[in-house]
């Protein structure tokens, strides 16, 4: 089915541009210069923070890894106060508080807490910043919206499809700013390419391709044990139903277990998935068909998620997203964490923000000169602060709808993989529904795994997922294997940490 309007004129970028023009506001160095204030009425949100110099008070949840980047981002933003840092692990909390104290040198007082709800109860807190494990992202986002707090949430915004929709409805109901931690949404070069693709300045996009190929190692096996005394294990689990503790969960390797993480596809890969989906025509929401194939090769370890995957997704207008995960390591490993664009005329665009195009019949690529696209200036941290000061969710570089569409793309790819069955390790492991482009690109991945990594059919198999049909309106699966796939739409939750239904949010 072809798209009757492949280049729609109304976009998030034009909405943002119209807003800035109407208000006469400008963003420089991350601060609004005009003194205008904007209120979101009929909600619990505080709306705009009146006056350009009013301080924004933020609480950060999760102090390992990305949490430190969040702290640095907010401390580097003009007139932002770090009100709280939160973590249920005493070791991380103590380290976080110590680090903040060294950086602020007595210029602000930051409280350390073990539960973000203490910050949500503080009426002087304007926003929360979520850098916890994935299984917490949506619930904290929802809590934040219900408390009238603006939310910066690390990728992926959701751990499953259904909770992402609840976060969307919470934003709509309470009117808060929600910005996704996909920093490329603040890149005017990436935005400019996508605007050119959608406006007709370039040939129409056929396939948006993302790569998450960075070397990683196995995590070994950790025995079931008693959680350390300094870790509030029940609160760390929060909504995730986990039978037993083992040391591979904390602090980082929770990424590789389905109860808490989403594999590298929706970890590092969320950035490249989001860019790929961003390139798809603006009138498209979710893909209607998807499938995935891969495995956890080489590592005889405790992890569950694949370290190798090729996935495809087709949208109603015929455009497609391909994705490649390759996280094993070997001599001569080629690191690839970027996006490619395959156009209907046969051209291929590569690069990130500074692009090259290889045109049909050309022997080499040529620079692609494009105008910068529309983003809220200041980078991801300062763009969020600008949106908070303006009380305008549309100014977020990567708003709640962008987040939901990008995350669901990854979830349905993962769901196909999870429902897969073993097939021989072969370049002909799947015909991908007759899609010749998918056959070609999977063949490239297979060649790397066989010749580069040294995997052979005598000691390994692929896990081949079914071609799943997804209803973009109901956000449910249909057709073959639908019952099994729909069982993965919503995770079970622990008492006291339930993600509310859409009606109850």
N, C-alpha and C positions, 0 to 999 in steps of 0.2 A: 504494500500500500504506500503510494507516494505521498509526500507532504504537500498540501495545496499552497502552503505559505512558508517556504523554506527559510526565508529571511525576515522574521517578524520584526517590526519596528520598535516595539515597546520592550525595554530590557531593564534589568536592575540598574545598569549603568545610567540609562537615561532618566530613571527615577531619581537616582542620586544627584545627577547633574541638575535636574529640575529643582530639587530641594535646595541645593546650594545657591542656585540662581535666585529663587524666590526669597530666601531668607537674607541674602546679601552677606552670608557668613563666608569666612575663608578659614582654611586650616593651614597652619604653618607650625612646624616643629611639634605637631601633635596637639596644639591648643587652638580652641576657637577664639578668634580675635574680636568678633562682634559681641555685643552685650545682650543679644536677644536670648530669650528663654522660650522653651517649647514644652507644653504639658501634654501628657497622654491621659486623657480623661476617662473616667469610668473603669479604672483599673487600680490595682494595688501598687503599680509602679510609681516611683517618685517623680517620673518625668524628667525634664531637663534640670540640670544643676545650674541655678541662676548665676549669671556673671561668668566672664571668661576666667577669672582667677580663683573661683571656688574650688576647693580641694575635693578630689575623688578618693574615697576611702575603700580599700579593697582587702578581701580575705582570700588567701591562697590555700587550697586543699590539696595535699599530696606534695611531699617535699623531697622525693628522690627524683633523679633524672630530670624530666621536663619541669618539675616543680622549681628547680633552681633557675631554669631559664625564665620561668614566669616571674619569679622574684626579681631577677635582674631586669626584666622588661619593665616591670612596674616601677622599680626604683629609678630607672632611667627616663621615665616619662615625667614631664613637667607637672608639678603641683599634684602629685599622687601620693597618698599615704598608705603604707602597708599596715593595716589595722590588726590583722590576725594571720597567723600561719597555723595550719592544722594537719595533724597526722596521728593515726592510732599507734604508731610505732615510736616508743620513747626515744630510741636512738636517733631516728630521722628527725624527730621534733627538736631534740636538743641541738643537733647539728644545724638545723634550719634556723633556730633562734640565734645561735652563736654567730652564724654567718651573717644574718641580718644586722645584728648589733655592730659587727665590725664594719659593715658597709655604711650604716646610717650615722655612726659616730655621735649618738645622742641626739640627733635631730628629730627623731620620732620615736614613739613607744609602740612596739609591736608585741602583741600577746600571743603566746603559744597555747593552743588548745588541741584536744584529741578528737573533737567532734565538731564538724562544720556547723551544726545546728546552733551552737552557741553564738556564732557570728551572725547567723540568719536572724536570731532574736534581737540583735543589736540594731536599733533604728538609725544609728549614725553610719552604718555600713551601706555603701552604695552598690557594691558589686562583689561577686565572688569569681574566683579564677580556679578552674578545676584541672588538676594534673595528677589525678588518682589513676589506679588501674581501670581498664575499660568498663568493667562491669558496674562501676559507680557513676559513670559519666551522665547518663540520662537521669537517674534518680536525683542526683545533686542539681542538675540543671532544672528539673521540675520543682524541687524544693526551693531553689533560688527564685524562680519565677513566682511561685506562690507567696514567697515572702517579700515580693516587690523589689528584688535585687536583680541588677543586670548581670549577665553571665558571659564569661569567656571560658569556653570549654575546649579542652584538648581533644585532638582527633583520636578515635572516631567519636562523634557525639553520642552514638548509640552502640550498644552491644548486641542488639537484635532489632528486627524490623518494627515490631509493635511498640516498643518503648520509644523509638525515635519519633513515631507519630504522636505519642503522648507529649513529648517535648515540644513538638510543633504546635499542638493545640494549647499547651501551657503558655507559649509565647504569644499566641493570638489572644488568649483570654486576659493575660496580665500586662501585655504591652511592653514588656521589658526588651532591652537590647540583648540578643544572643549572637555571639560571634564564635565561629568555629576556628580551631587552631590550625588552619591550613594556610600557612604564610604566603603561599604563591598567589592567593587571592588579593594580596596587596601589591602584586607586581604589575605595573602599568604596561610592561612589554608583553606579558602573557595576555593581559586583557586586550591589548591592541590587536594581537593576532586573532583572537577569538572574535572580536568585533569585525575584523576584515573578512573572516570566513563567513560570518552570518549576514553581512551586508551585501555580498556579491562582489566585493573587490578582488576576491580570490576564487578559484574554482571551488565548487561545493565539496565539503568534507564527506568522505566515505567511511574511513576508519580512524578513530582516535585511539592511540596505542600508548599504554603506560608500562614502564619497567620498574620493578623493585628488585634489583639484582645487586645485593651487597653481601660480602662474605660474612658468614656466621659459623659458629661451631655448635656441636651437640651439647646438651646440658647434663648428660649422665643420668644416674638414678639416685634419688634421695629416699631413704626409708620413711615410712609413716612414723611420726613422732609427736611429742607434746610441743605445742607452740612455745616459743621462748616467753619468759615471764614479762619482758618489757614490751611485748606485742599484744595489743587487744585484738585477738584473733577473731572474735565474734563480730566486732565492728569492722575489721579489715574485710571480712567476707561480705558484710552488709547484705545486699540483695542476692549474692551468688550462693547457690546451694552446693556446698562442697562437703564431702563425707569426712575427709581426714586432712590434717595438716602434714605437709612435708616441706623441706627447705628450698625446693625449687619454685615455690610460689613467691617468696619474698626475698629480695626486693624487686627483681626484674623479670624472671623467667615465667611469671604468670602469663605473659604474652602467648605462650605456646600451649596453653590448655583452653579448651572450649568454654569452660565455665567462667573464665575470667578474661580471656583474650580472644583475638580474632585472627591470629597468625600474622605474618608480615603483609599479607594482602591488605588488611585493614589496620596495619600498624604504620610503618614507614610508607607502605603502599597507598594509604589513604590520600597522601598528597598527590601522587601521580594519578590515582583513580579520580580524584576531584577535578584535576586539570583536564583529564580526558572527558569527563562528563560535562564540564564547563564548555567544551568545544561543541557539544551536540546542540542542535537548534533549540532555541529558548522555549518553544512550545512543547517540547518533549519533557516528560517527568521521569517515569521509570521504564526500563526495558521490558519487553514482553516475552523474550526467550533468552535463556542463558544456560551455559554448561561449563564444566571445568574438568581438567584432568591433571594429575600430578602424583606426588608421593612425598614421604619423608625418607629420602635416600641417605645411605651411608651411616647415619647416626643410629646406633642401637641404643636409644635413650628413652627417657620418660615422656618426652613431648608428644603432643597429639596432632598439632597443625602441620600442614605440608611445608617443606622447605623448597619444593619445586612445584610450580603450577603454571599451566596455561589456561586462560579462561576467556570466554567470548560472551558478549551480550548484544542483542539486537533490539533497536527501538522501533516504535510503530512506523516511523518515517523511513525506515531502511538503513539509517546510519548505525554504525556499530562501534563498540568499545572492545578492544582486545587488551589482555593484561598478562604480564609475564613475571612470575616470582622465581628467583634462582638464588638461594641463600647458602648453598654449599660452598666449600672453599677447595681450591686446588692450585697447582702451579700454573701460572699463566691466566689466572682468573681475570675476567673482564668485568669491572664494576660498571653497572648501568642503572642509574637512578634518574630517569628523565622521561620525556614524552616524544612521540613521533605522530605525524599527521599524514594520512594517505588520502589524496584527493581524487575526485571522480575522473579527472583528466589524466591520471597517472602520475602526477607530481607527488613528491614526498618532501615534507617540511621537517627539519630537525633543529635542535637548539632550544634554549630556554630564555625568553626575553630578548635575545639577540639571535635572529633566526637565519637559516639558509634554506633554499629551495632547490631541489633537484628536479628539473623539468623533463618531460618525456623526450628521449633522444639525446639529452645533454650528457657530456662526458664527465662533468663535475658540477657540484652545487654552486650556486651564486648567492650572495647576500640578499636578504629579503628586507627591504626598507619599509617600515610601517610606522604610522603615527602611534604614540602612546595611547593606551586605552584609559577608560574612566575607572578610577579607584579612589576611595577616600585616602588622601595623602597621609604620610607619616609612618608608614610601615604598619605591621599588624597590631603592635601594642598601642601606638598612638592613634591609630584609626579607631580602635575600640573606645579609647578615652574620649575621642571627639564625638563618637556616636552617643556615648553616655552623657556627655555634657549637653548635647543637643536633644537628648531624649528621643532619638530617631532610629528605630531598628533597621531601616533600609540603608543606613550609612555603613553598617557593618560589612567589612570585606569578608564575605563568606557568612551569610546570615543563616537563620535556622532552616529555611527551605533548601538553600544550597547544601547545607550540612546533611540534611535528611536524604536528599536525592543521591548524593555521593556515597553516603554510608550504606544505603540500601543496595546500591549497585554491588558493593563488596559483599554484603550479607548474602545476596542471592547466589553470587558466584560460590561463596563458601558452602552454602547449603547444597548446591549441586555436588560439590566435592564430598561432602559429608555423607551423602546418600550413595556414593559410588561403590563399585565393586572392582575387584582385581582383574586386570587384563594383562596379557603379555607385554613386556617392555619392548615396544616396537614403534617405528615411525608411522605405522598404519594402525595404531591402536584405536583410532576413531576416524570416521568420515565427516564429523562435525556437521551433520545434517546436509552434507553436500556442499558446504561452503569452502570453495577453493582457496580463498585467502587464509582462512583459519588452518587448513591443511598445510599450506606453505609455511606459515609462521610457527605452528607447532613443530614442523619438521626441523626448523632452525634450532629450536630449544632442544629437541631430541638429539640432534647432532652434537650439541655442546655437552649434553649429559653422557652420551656414549663415548665420544672421542676425547672430550676434555676431562670429564670426571672419571671416566672409565667404567661406567655402569654397563652391565651386560644383561641380556635376557636370561642368562642361566642363573642369576642370583637376585633378580629384582623384577617387580611388576609395577605397572601404573595402577592408580586408583581412578577409574573412569566414572565420572558423574553423569546422571541422566540429563537430557535436554528438558529443562523445566519451563513451563508456561506460567507467566506472572501477570495478574490483572492489575494494571497500574492504578485503577480507580479504587478497588477494594483493598489493595496491597495484600492480596492472598494468592496462593498458587492454584492453578486449575489443571485439569487433564491428568495425564499419567503421573503417578507418584505424588499427586497433590496432597493426599492425607499425610504422607510422611514428611513432605516439605513444609506443610502448614504446622506440623508439630514443632518445627524449629523457628517459627515466626516469633514466638514469645517464650522466653526462659522462665522457669519456675523461680519464685523469690522466697526468701526467708521471712517469717513473721516479724513485723516491726520494720521491715525494709521493702515492703511491697511497692512496686511501680503501680500507680493508680491507673484505672481505666480512663479512656478518653472522656467518658461522661462524668467521671468523678474528679477530674483534675481541677 
